[in-house]
Amino acid sequence: MNSENSHPLSVNPAWMLDLIKESASVVDQLKYQLPEIDAICRKITEQLLAGNKLLTAGNGGSAAAALHLAEELTGKYHRADRRALPAICLAADTTALTCIANDWDFASVFSRQIEAYCKPGDVLVVFSSSGKSENLVRACDTMKRLGGTALALLGRGGGRVHEIADLSLVVNSNRTASIQEAHEVILHLILEYIERVV
């Protein structure tokens, strides 16, 4: 009984290699979407330079990406010598999320905060692997109604958010993990762009 394959936890790298290849392929396809990535980077940077702020939102793993983008702007990505930039993740405040979800509904958790924080010229970036979440649809609607801009990083065809957002990029994949990994690459490109300009 010394066969590696007989052990239930034996190492089988084949499926891992398949997932790595799939992820790399999805990220590699982003090179064909550079115009969309550039337009998103440019819009965020222009509005930050104009004194406006960035709001971010997402659910689950996409909330983590939204938080990642916001904290790198108020903190730093690479450059410690640049000024702090105003960015708020709408998925970060559990008291606000639970208050709004309890008193209204979960579909309102981001739009209600946007009503509190948004002024004309501000930018919202939403992250979603499907683009179907009602709270993100309402967030984009509210942002536009209040004079802000709604940007979206999406997957699986983009869903309703793709139809509503002012500008969106839809990752060419139906696998949630690969979509989220591509979103991480894009958000790092956004941060790199901002720090090369600001």
ZIRA-V344041 format. One record per residue. N is the residue number from 1. RES is the residue in three letters. PHI is phi in whole degrees, 0 to 359 (none if undefined). NEAR is the number of other ideal C-beta (glycine too) atoms within 10 Angstrom. D_FIRST is the distance of its C-alpha to the first C-alpha in Angstrom with 1 decimal. Layout:
((N,RES,PHI,NEAR,D_FIRST) (N,RES,PHI,NEAR,D_FIRST))
//
This chain:
((1,MET,none,4,0.0) (2,ASN,255,5,3.8) (3,SER,287,7,5.6) (4,GLU,299,8,8.5) (5,ASN,290,7,9.7) (6,SER,280,8,7.3) (7,HIS,278,10,8.9) (8,PRO,297,4,12.4) (9,LEU,251,5,14.2) (10,SER,295,9,12.8) (11,VAL,285,9,15.9) (12,ASN,230,10,17.5) (13,PRO,288,8,20.9) (14,ALA,301,8,22.4) (15,TRP,292,8,23.9) (16,MET,295,10,25.1) (17,LEU,297,10,26.8) (18,ASP,298,10,28.4) (19,LEU,292,13,29.9) (20,ILE,297,11,31.1) (21,LYS,296,10,32.8) (22,GLU,296,15,34.4) (23,SER,299,19,35.7) (24,ALA,297,12,37.1) (25,SER,294,12,38.8) (26,VAL,295,20,40.4) (27,VAL,296,17,41.7) (28,ASP,300,10,42.9) (29,GLN,292,13,45.0) (30,LEU,297,17,47.0) (31,LYS,297,8,48.9) (32,TYR,275,9,50.7) (33,GLN,245,16,51.8) (34,LEU,302,10,53.4) (35,PRO,300,9,56.8) (36,GLU,292,16,55.6) (37,ILE,297,18,53.8) (38,ASP,298,12,56.9) (39,ALA,295,14,59.1) (40,ILE,295,24,57.0) (41,CYS,302,19,57.0) (42,ARG,296,13,60.7) (43,LYS,297,16,61.6) (44,ILE,299,24,59.8) (45,THR,296,19,61.2) (46,GLU,301,14,64.7) (47,GLN,287,17,64.8) (48,LEU,295,21,63.4) (49,LEU,295,12,66.0) (50,ALA,278,8,68.6) (51,GLY,93,8,67.8) (52,ASN,269,18,65.8) (53,LYS,241,20,62.5) (54,LEU,252,24,59.0) (55,LEU,248,25,57.4) (56,THR,228,28,53.7) (57,ALA,204,31,51.8) (58,GLY,180,30,48.5) (59,ASN,243,20,46.2) (60,GLY,61,14,42.6) (61,GLY,299,16,41.0) (62,SER,288,26,44.3) (63,ALA,294,18,46.1) (64,ALA,295,15,44.0) (65,ALA,294,25,45.2) (66,ALA,299,30,48.8) (67,LEU,294,19,48.5) (68,HIS,302,18,47.1) (69,LEU,298,25,50.1) (70,ALA,294,25,52.7) (71,GLU,291,15,51.4) (72,GLU,291,19,51.4) (73,LEU,278,25,55.0) (74,THR,287,13,56.3) (75,GLY,265,11,54.3) (76,LYS,208,15,53.4) (77,TYR,264,17,51.1) (78,HIS,246,11,51.9) (79,ARG,272,12,55.6) (80,ALA,279,7,56.6) (81,ASP,269,7,60.2) (82,ARG,270,14,60.8) (83,ARG,289,8,62.2) (84,ALA,293,9,60.2) (85,LEU,246,20,60.2) (86,PRO,285,16,60.7) (87,ALA,217,22,57.5) (88,ILE,232,20,56.5) (89,CYS,270,24,53.2) (90,LEU,285,27,54.2) (91,ALA,263,24,50.7) (92,ALA,270,15,50.8) (93,ASP,267,14,53.2) (94,THR,294,8,51.5) (95,THR,291,7,54.8) (96,ALA,294,16,56.5) (97,LEU,300,19,53.7) (98,THR,286,12,53.6) (99,CYS,298,13,57.4) (100,ILE,294,20,58.0) (101,ALA,297,15,55.2) (102,ASN,285,9,56.5) (103,ASP,275,9,60.2) (104,TRP,240,12,60.0) (105,ASP,196,12,56.6) (106,PHE,293,15,53.5) (107,ALA,293,17,55.0) (108,SER,258,18,57.7) (109,VAL,296,23,55.7) (110,PHE,265,31,56.3) (111,SER,296,25,59.7) (112,ARG,296,21,61.3) (113,GLN,292,22,60.3) (114,ILE,298,24,61.6) (115,GLU,301,13,64.9) (116,ALA,282,9,65.0) (117,TYR,256,15,64.0) (118,CYS,284,23,65.0) (119,LYS,230,10,68.1) (120,PRO,306,9,69.3) (121,GLY,101,14,67.5) (122,ASP,290,21,64.2) (123,VAL,235,25,61.0) (124,LEU,250,29,58.0) (125,VAL,243,28,54.6) (126,VAL,252,31,52.2) (127,PHE,246,31,48.5) (128,SER,202,31,46.9) (129,SER,281,28,44.1) (130,SER,237,19,46.0) (131,GLY,76,25,49.7) (132,LYS,255,16,50.1) (133,SER,293,23,50.3) (134,GLU,297,14,53.7) (135,ASN,294,24,54.0) (136,LEU,280,30,53.7) (137,VAL,299,23,56.2) (138,ARG,296,19,58.6) (139,ALA,299,31,58.1) (140,CYS,295,29,59.0) (141,ASP,302,17,62.0) (142,THR,294,20,63.3) (143,MET,301,27,62.9) (144,LYS,292,16,64.9) (145,ARG,297,12,67.5) (146,LEU,268,16,68.1) (147,GLY,91,11,68.6) (148,GLY,264,25,65.2) (149,THR,244,21,62.8) (150,ALA,252,24,59.5) (151,LEU,246,23,56.7) (152,ALA,217,27,53.3) (153,LEU,250,33,49.9) (154,LEU,228,25,48.2) (155,GLY,207,27,45.6) (156,ARG,50,19,45.2) (157,GLY,86,12,48.7) (158,GLY,97,21,50.3) (159,GLY,59,21,51.4) (160,ARG,293,17,54.7) (161,VAL,299,26,54.5) (162,HIS,300,19,54.8) (163,GLU,286,11,58.0) (164,ILE,264,21,59.5) (165,ALA,299,27,58.6) (166,ASP,295,16,61.1) (167,LEU,208,15,58.5) (168,SER,217,22,54.8) (169,LEU,234,22,51.8) (170,VAL,254,19,49.3) (171,VAL,291,25,45.9) (172,ASN,277,16,44.8) (173,SER,198,21,41.5) (174,ASN,249,12,40.5) (175,ARG,262,16,37.4) (176,THR,306,15,38.3) (177,ALA,300,14,36.1) (178,SER,294,21,37.5) (179,ILE,298,25,41.0) (180,GLN,294,23,40.7) (181,GLU,295,17,39.3) (182,ALA,295,24,42.3) (183,HIS,300,25,44.6) (184,GLU,296,17,43.5) (185,VAL,297,15,44.4) (186,ILE,296,23,47.8) (187,LEU,294,22,48.6) (188,HIS,292,14,47.9) (189,LEU,295,16,50.3) (190,ILE,301,23,52.8) (191,LEU,296,20,52.6) (192,GLU,299,13,52.9) (193,TYR,300,17,55.9) (194,ILE,301,21,57.6) (195,GLU,288,18,57.2) (196,ARG,277,11,58.6) (197,VAL,248,13,61.7) (198,VAL,285,13,62.4))
//
